[in-house]
Amino acid sequence: MSNKKWLICSIIGLWLLAAITGCSNGSQSKQVEGKVNVVTSFYPLYYFAKEIGGDQAHVVNLVAAGVEPHDWTPKSRDLDAVSNAQLFLYNGAGLEGWVDDFLNGLGTDSKVVTVETSKGIELIKGNPEEVHEEEVHEEEVHEEEVHEEEEHAGEVHEEEEGHGHSELDVDPHTWVSPRSALIMAANIRDAFVAADPGHQADFESRYVDLENRLKQLDEKFAAGLADYERRDIVVSHQAFGYLCRDYKLNQIAIMGLSPDAEPRSQDLLKIADYVKKSNISYIFFEELVSDRLAETLASEANVDTLVLNPLEGLTPEQEKAGETYITLMERNLVNLQKALQ
């Protein structure tokens, strides 16, 4: 390659690197003058903030499309983005396990106001993964009498595998129910008004529009699910507790509150047996995590699978297609009705 061609290629390479770096870092930390600069922890909050903030807000979401928020951890550029914002909106209720350390890392000169958007929602207490770990521990203690050394190694493995799951003592998936979403949207409205009182009327007006759409969604779910005799749904990830509580359904989950919590083989067999005996026709899976267990269980029980979206984030395809919290929740309703027939 000639020196001239090498120089041209080097310049192009450096330009591409700068462009990529700018897209991944600069776009998040860049603030917009004259607007409320907002950072949200994951998609539903981003959607609500965009709808309420409108032209008076610059909203950045930390978790990219296609990324499961349970698996996401912040980087230094995310800390910079939040430090320079006026509002940081997060779910709370244990969803963002990283948030306390993250907020402690903010600079002393940061004026960002942090808002726990799930505040005011009656949380579902308890973590079935903790019960599972206690059962496993009891079994190990019993087996220790016969195989003490082998079981000790097993206990260490169990503790390592369970770390992170059992730290949740409430169900964090508040946003999956439209009724909880209404409370979260109101908290976000209040945060905007406090941050920029001069545009209160604009924030209130856009909030009322969002509130009406969420109320209509709630009415669709209440009416659309009321008349089915079947009330049980089998889901891959225990993310639908608030939805089930509000619309009188019962979720049977393959995995726990964390989507990477591994079920025991005997639990899978029990669920498969229940599905067969109860004539359940569908097992639900979600798009941002592997559908391997749902497909395996469906095959074992000889049933089909359907998507039930916990709205933890959009796929790149959904983002490109202009899908929103509202449209995906409406699709959830259609699939729930199909499964309950």
Sequence and secondary structure as in RCSB ss.txt:
>XXXX:A:sequence
MSNKKWLICSIIGLWLLAAITGCSNGSQSKQVEGKVNVVTSFYPLYYFAKEIGGDQAHVVNLVAAGVEPHDWTPK
SRDLDAVSNAQLFLYNGAGLEGWVDDFLNGLGTDSKVVTVETSKGIELIKGNPEEVHEEEVHEEEVHEEEVHEEE
EHAGEVHEEEEGHGHSELDVDPHTWVSPRSALIMAANIRDAFVAADPGHQADFESRYVDLENRLKQLDEKFAAGL
ADYERRDIVVSHQAFGYLCRDYKLNQIAIMGLSPDAEPRSQDLLKIADYVKKSNISYIFFEELVSDRLAETLASE
ANVDTLVLNPLEGLTPEQEKAGETYITLMERNLVNLQKALQ
>XXXX:A:secstr
  HHHHHHHHHHHHHHHHHHHIIIIIHHH   TTSEEEEESSHHHHHHHHHHHGGGEEEEESS TT  GGG    
HHHHHHHHT SEEEE  TTS TTHHHHHHTS TT   EEEETTTTS   B  HHHHHHHHHHHHHHHHHTT HHH
HHHHHHHHHHHHTTTTT  B   GGGSHHHHHHHHHHHHHHHHHH GGGHHHHHHHHHHHHHHHHHHHHHHHHHH
TT S  EEEEEES  HHHHHHHT EEEEEE SSTT    HHHHHHHHHHHHHTT  EEEE SSS  HHHHHHHHH
HT EEEE    S   HHHHHHT  HHHHHHHHHHHHHHHH 
